[in-house]
Amino acid sequence: MEGGAYGAGKAGAFDPYTLVRQPHTILRVVSWLFSIVVFGSIVNEGYLNSASEGEEFCIYNRNPNACSYGVAVGVLAFLTCLLYLALDVYFPQISSVKDRKKAVLSDIGVSAWEMHS
C-alpha cells in the first residue's frame, strides 16, 4: 500500500490528465456551471418592471429577499467552486501531512455545511 496520510506519499508534480479524470473535479466543474446558471438567471430574469408601479420587483412572490438569497447562493457557490478547483490543482504539490489534512477537512466541512443549508 502506497501512501501516507491524505495521500502525502503521492505528493509531486501536477498532472492535468489525472486532475480532469477525478470525479470530484468533474462534479466541481458541473457545480460551477450550475452556479453561473442560478446567478445569471435570477439577475437577468428575476426582477420585472411593472408599468403601473414604476419600480422593479422580484418575481418570486414579490419578495426582494428571495431574489437576494438566490443571488447570494449563486455567488457563494461560484466562489467556493473556484476556490476548491484551485485547491485541487495545488493539492498534489502539498507535501505536508498537516496542510493536506487541513485542505481535506475544510473541503468536508464546507460540503457538510452546504448540504445542511
ABEGO torsion letter per residue (X at the ends): XBEEBGGAAABEBBBAAAAAABAAAAAAAAAAAAAAAAAAAAAAAABBBBAAAGBBBBABGGBAAAAAAAAAAAAAAAAAAAAAAAAAAAAAABABAAAAAAAAAAAAAAAAAAAAX
